[in-house]
Amino acid sequence: MYQRLRGKMAEMNIKREAMAECWHCNIMTVSNKLNGKAPIACRELVELAQRFGLSDSEVLYILFGPKENGQL
């Protein structure tokens, strides 16, 4: 999940600073969350999706990976 989230944020050119602002935390906390050292709450993922316009299918991909047939 963490790698897919990092990839999606990079694809959308979303910086850790913007994520920290969205989550009301500092950049180190964002780094810890993106590296799997701290958990990402469901609420935080929802906040990212709403703020940066992630679709439902993008959120499901971040959480669970690609579908069995290899599609998003």
C-alpha positions as CSV (number, residue, x, y, z in Angstrom):
1,M,0.0,0.0,0.0
2,Y,2.7,2.5,0.9
3,Q,4.6,2.0,-2.3
4,R,1.4,2.5,-4.4
5,L,0.5,5.6,-2.4
6,R,4.0,7.1,-2.9
7,G,3.7,6.3,-6.6
8,K,0.3,7.9,-7.0
9,M,1.5,11.0,-5.1
10,A,4.6,11.2,-7.4
11,E,2.4,10.7,-10.5
12,M,0.2,13.6,-9.4
13,N,3.2,15.7,-8.4
14,I,1.9,16.0,-4.8
15,K,4.7,16.9,-2.4
16,R,5.1,15.8,1.2
17,E,4.6,19.4,2.3
18,A,1.1,19.4,0.8
19,M,0.3,16.1,2.4
20,A,1.5,17.4,5.8
21,E,-0.8,20.4,5.4
22,C,-3.7,18.1,4.5
23,W,-3.0,15.9,7.5
24,H,-2.2,18.8,9.9
25,C,1.2,17.3,10.8
26,N,4.8,17.8,10.0
27,I,6.8,16.5,7.0
28,M,8.6,13.9,9.2
29,T,5.3,12.4,10.2
30,V,4.3,12.1,6.5
31,S,7.6,10.5,5.7
32,N,7.1,8.0,8.5
33,K,3.6,7.2,7.2
34,L,4.8,6.8,3.6
35,N,7.7,4.5,4.7
36,G,5.4,2.3,6.8
37,K,6.9,3.4,10.1
38,A,3.6,4.9,11.2
39,P,0.1,3.8,10.2
40,I,-2.1,5.8,7.8
41,A,-5.6,6.2,9.2
42,C,-8.6,5.6,6.9
43,R,-9.6,9.2,7.6
44,E,-6.2,10.4,6.3
45,L,-6.6,8.5,3.1
46,V,-10.1,9.9,2.7
47,E,-8.7,13.4,3.3
48,L,-6.1,12.9,0.6
49,A,-8.6,11.6,-1.9
50,Q,-10.9,14.5,-1.3
51,R,-8.3,17.2,-1.4
52,F,-6.4,15.9,-4.4
53,G,-9.3,14.5,-6.4
54,L,-8.5,10.8,-6.2
55,S,-11.2,8.6,-7.7
56,D,-12.7,5.6,-5.9
57,S,-10.8,3.3,-8.2
58,E,-7.5,5.0,-7.4
59,V,-8.1,4.7,-3.7
60,L,-9.0,1.0,-4.1
61,Y,-5.8,0.5,-6.1
62,I,-3.7,2.2,-3.4
63,L,-5.3,0.0,-0.7
64,F,-5.5,-3.4,-2.5
65,G,-3.3,-3.2,-5.7
66,P,-4.4,-4.1,-9.2
67,K,-7.4,-6.3,-10.0
68,E,-6.8,-9.9,-10.7
69,N,-6.8,-9.3,-14.4
70,G,-4.1,-6.6,-14.1
71,Q,-6.4,-3.6,-14.6
72,L,-7.0,-0.7,-12.3
